[in-house]
Amino acid sequence: MTKLKFLGGAEEVGRLAIKITDGDTKVLVDYGVIPDKPPEYPMPPEPVSDIFVTHAHLDHIGALPLYYQGASPTIHATLMTANSMKPLLDDSVKIMNLEGYPVRFNKDDVSSLFAYLDVARYGETQEVGRFQVTPYSAGHIPGSTMWMMEDSRSILVTGDLYTRDTKLLVGAKPVKSDILIMESTYAGRNHEDREQVMARLKARIKEVIDDGGRVILPTFAVGRTQELIMNLADTGYEIYVDGMGNSITSIYLNTNGFLRSKKEFQRALEKVIEVRGNRMRQRALKSDIIITTSGMLDGGPALFYIQNMLNDRKSAIFLTGYQVEGTNGRLLLESGTMNIAGAAVKPEMKVEFFDLSAHAGHDDLVSFVKQVDPETVVLCHGDQREKLQEALEGYNVVLPFNGREIEV
């Protein structure tokens, strides 16, 4: 009998950490944080031999260095995920020090993690304890991985999941398994058609620019920055790209085999301008579109641009990603205010949200379950899991809770 214990991420979005025990084999999938102020960590590390990383977003990797303070589990990730993790974790150390948060790990701990890296390749199986483990694309961001673990029964862990094609990636394909451990971020909610959202975003950008304004697109560095570049590069506008997204873009260019079309990505990059240094940042203030981190407005160059354009009623802030409760982005959407340098400000700019989530919506999650056709579905990484459970009549659906070990 396989045992599951969620050290985090069972009934909430973020800090996912799944301990899986099969006899004497003990492994972990992800070990992330909730990017709050300060970040919320999962339960303390428990002994495991191996860690499997689904993708390089902080809510899945942000606490991983804690495992390498006195222990040395093998860490498995695709090359794209591994390459993307390093700058994000190093930046987390920097932010802990700048913001005065408790410093839970340092750059030496981050380096220790990579000393135990085993690079995984989609479709290639390896033996880990009692498990035969095979990675498959999760369609969420480049390098994102669903992990299939097979012993007498098969377990598929999706991590964050997206099943539709985008300009950047091909969507995830279902893989048959006995037990499906699936995210449920958008349980009970569907997304507007992505192409329609992008068309609406482009139309609103045109209206703002035609009226003499500029558009700030606060954007996640990993995945979203690059998707926006691909979708907006052909608009003919002057587009500057600022923040960590540029480092991730370089990683995407130099890590082969993960993008839907590297050539199309390269062509798009030729039409945007990378911000390097303060002088270019000043020039970017006069451009048409600024794509910049952070996507939730809790740091990064986005705050610089907003500060300089606070009273510009013709300009706009267009948010395109999930805004975690407690972040500046959520505050701005709900109240029209945000905090910059410790002060509450109310931008006079237009503020709008465009749903370009890289998480599968409710109907796509239901469809994915039906195609996998498991005996048991374990729903995690969501705060409205019951809505998905209701739609999965006929399946044995389990709703785990943090800290409680269950048998499946």
C-alpha positions as CSV (number, residue, x, y, z in Angstrom):
1,M,0.0,0.0,0.0
2,T,1.3,3.4,-1.0
3,K,1.3,6.2,1.6
4,L,1.0,9.9,0.9
5,K,1.7,12.8,3.2
6,F,1.4,16.4,2.1
7,L,3.9,18.6,3.9
8,G,2.2,21.5,2.2
9,G,-0.1,22.3,-0.8
10,A,-2.9,19.9,0.0
11,E,-5.8,22.3,0.6
12,E,-4.1,25.6,-0.6
13,V,-2.5,27.0,-3.7
14,G,1.3,27.0,-3.1
15,R,4.0,25.4,-1.0
16,L,3.4,22.0,-2.6
17,A,5.3,19.2,-1.0
18,I,4.2,15.5,-1.4
19,K,6.0,12.7,0.4
20,I,5.3,9.3,-1.2
21,T,6.2,6.1,0.7
22,D,6.2,2.6,-0.9
23,G,7.7,0.1,1.5
24,D,11.2,1.3,2.2
25,T,11.2,3.8,-0.7
26,K,10.5,7.4,0.4
27,V,10.5,10.2,-2.1
28,L,9.3,13.8,-2.3
29,V,7.6,15.7,-5.1
30,D,8.3,19.5,-4.9
31,Y,9.0,21.6,-1.8
32,G,7.7,25.1,-2.4
33,V,6.6,28.3,-0.6
34,I,3.6,30.6,-0.7
35,P,5.1,33.9,-1.9
36,D,3.7,35.9,0.9
37,K,5.4,38.5,3.1
38,P,7.3,36.7,4.5
39,P,7.0,33.5,2.5
40,E,5.0,30.6,4.0
41,Y,7.0,27.4,4.1
42,P,5.8,23.8,4.2
43,M,6.2,21.5,7.1
44,P,9.8,20.7,8.1
45,P,11.8,18.3,5.8
46,E,11.3,14.6,6.4
47,P,13.9,12.0,5.3
48,V,13.6,11.0,1.7
49,S,16.1,9.4,-0.8
50,D,15.0,11.4,-3.8
51,I,13.2,14.6,-4.7
52,F,11.3,15.0,-8.0
53,V,10.7,18.6,-9.2
54,T,7.7,19.4,-11.3
55,H,8.7,22.9,-12.5
56,A,10.6,26.0,-11.6
57,H,8.0,28.2,-9.9
58,L,8.7,29.2,-6.3
59,D,5.5,27.7,-5.0
60,H,7.0,24.3,-6.0
61,I,10.8,24.9,-5.5
62,G,11.1,27.8,-3.1
63,A,12.0,25.7,0.0
64,L,14.1,23.0,-1.6
65,P,17.5,24.3,-0.3
66,L,16.3,23.4,3.3
67,Y,16.6,19.7,2.3
68,Y,20.4,20.2,1.7
69,Q,21.3,21.4,5.2
70,G,22.7,18.2,6.5
71,A,21.1,15.8,4.0
72,S,21.8,14.9,0.3
73,P,18.8,13.4,-1.5
74,T,19.1,13.0,-5.3
75,I,17.1,15.7,-7.0
76,H,15.5,14.9,-10.3
77,A,14.4,17.6,-12.8
78,T,14.5,18.3,-16.5
79,L,17.4,20.4,-17.7
80,M,15.1,23.3,-18.4
81,T,13.7,23.2,-14.9
82,A,17.2,22.8,-13.4
83,N,18.6,25.8,-15.3
84,S,15.6,28.0,-14.4
85,M,15.7,27.1,-10.7
86,K,19.2,28.6,-10.0
87,P,18.4,32.3,-10.6
88,L,15.1,32.0,-8.8
89,L,16.5,30.5,-5.7
90,D,19.5,32.8,-5.6
91,D,17.0,35.7,-5.9
92,S,15.0,34.3,-3.0
93,V,18.2,34.6,-0.8
94,K,18.7,38.2,-1.9
95,I,15.0,39.1,-1.1
96,M,15.2,37.4,2.3
97,N,18.1,39.7,3.2
98,L,16.7,42.8,1.6
99,E,13.3,42.5,3.2
100,G,14.6,41.4,6.6
101,Y,12.7,38.1,6.5
102,P,14.1,35.2,8.5
103,V,17.0,33.8,6.4
104,R,16.0,30.1,6.1
105,F,18.8,29.2,3.6
106,N,21.8,30.7,1.8
107,K,23.5,30.5,-1.6
108,D,25.7,27.7,-0.3
109,D,22.6,25.6,0.3
110,V,21.4,26.4,-3.2
111,S,24.7,25.3,-4.6
112,S,24.6,22.1,-2.5
113,L,21.2,21.2,-4.1
114,F,22.7,21.3,-7.6
115,A,25.5,19.0,-6.5
116,Y,23.0,16.2,-6.3
117,L,21.1,16.9,-9.5
118,D,20.1,14.1,-11.8
119,V,18.8,15.4,-15.2
120,A,15.6,13.7,-16.4
121,R,14.5,13.4,-20.0
122,Y,10.8,13.1,-21.0
123,G,9.8,9.5,-21.7
124,E,13.0,7.9,-20.3
125,T,12.4,5.6,-17.3
126,Q,14.8,5.1,-14.4
127,E,14.7,2.9,-11.3
128,V,14.4,4.8,-8.0
129,G,14.0,2.4,-5.0
130,R,10.9,0.3,-5.7
131,F,9.6,2.7,-8.4
132,Q,10.1,2.9,-12.1
133,V,9.9,6.6,-12.7
134,T,9.1,8.3,-16.0
135,P,8.7,12.1,-16.7
136,Y,6.2,13.5,-19.1
137,S,5.6,17.2,-20.1
138,A,3.0,19.0,-18.0
139,G,2.4,21.8,-20.5
140,H,2.6,24.4,-17.8
141,I,5.9,26.1,-18.5
142,P,9.0,24.9,-20.5
143,G,10.5,22.0,-18.6
144,S,7.4,21.3,-16.5
145,T,7.0,17.7,-15.6
146,M,4.4,15.1,-14.7
147,W,6.0,12.2,-12.8
148,M,4.8,8.7,-13.3
149,M,5.9,6.3,-10.5
150,E,5.2,2.6,-11.1
151,D,5.5,-0.4,-8.7
152,S,2.7,-2.9,-8.5
153,R,0.4,0.2,-9.2
154,S,1.1,3.4,-11.1
155,I,0.9,6.9,-9.7
156,L,0.9,10.0,-11.9
157,V,1.7,13.3,-10.2
158,T,0.8,16.2,-12.4
159,G,2.3,19.2,-10.7
160,D,0.8,22.3,-12.3
161,L,-1.0,21.2,-15.5
162,Y,-2.0,22.9,-18.8
163,T,-3.5,20.8,-21.5
164,R,-3.9,23.3,-24.4
165,D,-1.3,24.4,-26.9
166,T,0.1,27.9,-26.7
167,K,2.6,29.7,-28.9
168,L,5.3,28.7,-26.4
169,L,4.4,25.1,-25.6
170,V,2.4,22.0,-26.6
171,G,-0.2,21.1,-23.9
172,A,0.1,18.1,-21.6
173,K,-1.2,14.7,-22.9
174,P,-2.9,12.3,-20.5
175,V,-1.0,9.1,-19.4
176,K,-3.0,6.1,-18.0
177,S,-2.4,5.5,-14.3
178,D,-4.1,3.8,-11.4
179,I,-3.7,6.8,-9.0
180,L,-3.8,10.4,-10.2
181,I,-2.4,13.1,-7.9
182,M,-3.7,16.3,-9.6
183,E,-3.6,20.0,-9.0
184,S,-7.0,21.8,-8.6
185,T,-6.1,25.5,-8.7
186,Y,-9.0,26.4,-10.9
187,A,-11.6,23.9,-9.6
188,G,-15.0,25.4,-10.2
189,R,-13.7,28.0,-12.7
190,N,-13.1,27.9,-16.4
191,H,-10.8,30.2,-18.4
192,E,-12.0,32.4,-21.2
193,D,-10.6,31.0,-24.5
194,R,-6.9,32.0,-24.6
195,E,-6.9,33.3,-28.1
196,Q,-9.9,35.5,-27.3
197,V,-8.1,36.8,-24.2
198,M,-5.0,37.6,-26.2
199,A,-7.1,39.4,-28.9
200,R,-8.8,41.4,-26.2
201,L,-5.5,42.3,-24.6
202,K,-4.0,43.4,-27.9
203,A,-7.2,45.5,-28.6
204,R,-6.9,47.2,-25.2
205,I,-3.2,47.9,-25.7
206,K,-4.0,49.5,-29.0
207,E,-6.6,51.7,-27.4
208,V,-4.3,52.9,-24.6
209,I,-1.4,53.6,-27.0
210,D,-3.7,55.4,-29.6
211,D,-4.8,57.6,-26.7
212,G,-1.2,58.6,-25.9
213,G,-0.6,56.2,-23.0
214,R,1.8,53.4,-22.3
215,V,1.2,49.9,-21.0
216,I,2.9,48.1,-18.2
217,L,2.6,44.3,-18.2
218,P,3.8,43.0,-14.8
219,T,4.7,39.5,-15.7
220,F,6.1,36.3,-14.2
221,A,9.7,35.8,-15.2
222,V,9.3,32.1,-15.9
223,G,7.0,31.3,-18.9
224,R,4.7,34.3,-19.0
225,T,7.3,36.8,-20.0
226,Q,8.3,34.7,-22.9
227,E,4.7,33.9,-24.0
228,L,3.8,37.6,-24.0
229,I,6.9,38.4,-26.1
230,M,5.8,35.8,-28.7
231,N,2.3,37.2,-28.8
232,L,3.1,40.9,-28.9
233,A,6.3,41.0,-31.0
234,D,4.3,41.3,-34.2
235,T,2.2,44.3,-33.1
236,G,4.7,46.9,-34.3
237,Y,5.0,48.7,-31.0
238,E,8.2,49.5,-29.2
239,I,8.4,46.9,-26.5
240,Y,11.0,46.9,-23.7
241,V,11.5,43.8,-21.5
242,D,12.9,44.2,-18.0
243,G,13.7,42.1,-15.0
244,M,14.6,38.5,-14.3
245,G,12.5,37.4,-17.3
246,N,15.5,38.3,-19.5
247,S,17.7,35.8,-17.7
248,I,15.1,33.1,-18.1
249,T,14.7,34.0,-21.8
250,S,18.4,33.4,-22.2
251,I,18.0,30.0,-20.5
252,Y,15.2,29.1,-22.8
253,L,17.3,30.0,-25.8
254,N,20.2,27.9,-24.7
255,T,18.3,24.9,-23.5
256,N,17.2,22.9,-26.5
257,G,14.2,20.6,-26.9
258,F,11.5,22.2,-24.8
259,L,9.9,25.1,-26.8
260,R,7.2,24.5,-29.3
261,S,9.3,26.4,-31.9
262,K,12.7,27.8,-31.0
263,K,12.9,29.6,-34.4
264,E,9.6,31.5,-33.8
265,F,10.8,32.4,-30.3
266,Q,14.1,33.8,-31.7
267,R,12.2,35.8,-34.3
268,A,10.0,37.3,-31.7
269,L,13.0,38.3,-29.5
270,E,14.5,40.3,-32.4
271,K,11.5,42.7,-32.2
272,V,11.8,43.5,-28.5
273,I,14.4,45.4,-26.5
274,E,16.1,44.0,-23.4
275,V,16.6,46.5,-20.6
276,R,20.2,46.6,-19.3
277,G,20.9,49.1,-16.6
278,N,19.2,52.4,-15.4
279,R,19.8,54.4,-18.6
280,M,17.8,51.9,-20.6
281,R,15.1,51.9,-17.9
282,Q,14.7,55.6,-18.4
283,R,14.3,55.0,-22.2
284,A,11.8,52.2,-21.5
285,L,9.6,54.8,-19.7
286,K,8.9,56.4,-23.1
287,S,8.2,53.2,-24.9
288,D,4.8,51.8,-25.9
289,I,4.9,48.5,-23.8
290,I,7.0,47.5,-20.8
291,I,7.0,43.7,-20.0
292,T,8.5,43.5,-16.5
293,T,8.8,41.4,-13.4
294,S,7.4,40.9,-10.8
295,G,4.1,39.5,-12.0
296,M,2.4,40.0,-8.6
297,L,3.9,43.5,-8.1
298,D,5.8,42.5,-4.9
299,G,9.1,43.6,-6.2
300,G,11.2,43.9,-9.3
301,P,11.3,46.8,-11.9
302,A,7.5,46.9,-12.2
303,L,7.4,49.0,-9.1
304,F,9.9,51.5,-10.6
305,Y,7.7,51.9,-13.7
306,I,4.5,52.3,-11.8
307,Q,6.1,54.9,-9.4
308,N,7.1,56.9,-12.4
309,M,3.7,56.7,-14.1
310,L,1.4,56.9,-11.0
311,N,-0.6,59.9,-12.1
312,D,-0.7,59.1,-15.8
313,R,-4.4,58.5,-16.4
314,K,-3.8,57.6,-20.1
315,S,-1.5,54.7,-19.3
316,A,-2.4,51.2,-18.0
317,I,-1.3,48.3,-15.8
318,F,-2.5,45.1,-17.3
319,L,-2.1,42.0,-15.1
320,T,-2.1,38.6,-16.8
321,G,-1.4,36.0,-14.1
322,Y,-2.8,34.6,-10.9
323,Q,-2.5,37.1,-8.0
324,V,-2.0,35.3,-4.7
325,E,-4.0,36.7,-1.7
326,G,-1.8,39.2,0.2
327,T,0.2,40.3,-2.8
328,N,0.3,43.8,-4.3
329,G,-1.3,42.6,-7.4
330,R,-4.3,41.2,-5.6
331,L,-4.5,44.4,-3.5
332,L,-4.5,46.5,-6.6
333,L,-7.2,44.5,-8.3
334,E,-9.5,44.5,-5.2
335,S,-8.9,48.0,-3.8
336,G,-7.1,50.0,-6.4
337,T,-4.2,50.6,-4.0
338,M,-0.8,49.0,-3.5
339,N,2.2,49.4,-1.3
340,I,5.5,50.8,-2.6
341,A,8.5,51.4,-0.3
342,G,6.2,51.0,2.7
343,A,3.6,53.6,1.6
344,A,0.1,53.0,0.3
345,V,-0.4,54.5,-3.2
346,K,-3.3,54.6,-5.5
347,P,-2.3,54.7,-9.2
348,E,-4.4,56.8,-11.5
349,M,-3.6,54.4,-14.3
350,K,-6.1,52.0,-15.7
351,V,-5.9,48.6,-14.1
352,E,-7.3,45.5,-15.8
353,F,-6.9,41.7,-15.5
354,F,-6.5,39.3,-18.5
355,D,-6.7,35.6,-17.7
356,L,-3.7,34.0,-19.3
357,S,-3.3,31.4,-16.6
358,A,-1.1,28.4,-17.4
359,H,-3.3,26.2,-15.2
360,A,-6.0,24.0,-16.7
361,G,-9.5,25.2,-16.0
362,H,-12.3,23.2,-14.4
363,D,-13.6,21.5,-17.6
364,D,-10.1,20.7,-18.8
365,L,-9.2,19.1,-15.4
366,V,-12.3,16.9,-15.6
367,S,-11.5,15.9,-19.2
368,F,-8.0,15.1,-18.1
369,V,-9.2,12.8,-15.3
370,K,-11.5,11.0,-17.6
371,Q,-8.8,10.4,-20.2
372,V,-6.3,9.1,-17.5
373,D,-9.2,7.0,-16.1
374,P,-7.6,6.3,-12.7
375,E,-9.1,4.2,-9.9
376,T,-8.3,7.0,-7.4
377,V,-8.0,10.8,-7.8
378,V,-6.1,12.8,-5.2
379,L,-6.9,16.5,-5.5
380,C,-4.4,19.0,-4.2
381,H,-3.0,22.5,-4.7
382,G,-6.4,24.2,-4.6
383,D,-8.8,25.9,-2.2
384,Q,-12.1,24.8,-3.9
385,R,-11.4,21.1,-4.4
386,E,-14.9,20.1,-3.5
387,K,-16.2,21.6,-6.7
388,L,-14.0,19.4,-8.8
389,Q,-14.9,16.4,-6.6
390,E,-18.6,17.0,-7.4
391,A,-17.9,16.9,-11.1
392,L,-16.0,13.5,-10.8
393,E,-18.9,11.4,-9.9
394,G,-18.1,7.7,-10.2
395,Y,-14.4,8.2,-9.3
396,N,-12.9,7.5,-5.9
397,V,-11.8,11.1,-5.1
398,V,-9.6,11.8,-2.1
399,L,-9.1,15.3,-0.5
400,P,-5.9,15.1,1.6
401,F,-4.9,17.6,4.3
402,N,-1.5,18.8,5.2
403,G,0.3,16.7,7.8
404,R,-2.1,13.7,7.6
405,E,-0.7,10.5,6.1
406,I,-3.2,8.6,3.9
407,E,-3.1,5.3,2.2
408,V,-4.0,4.9,-1.5
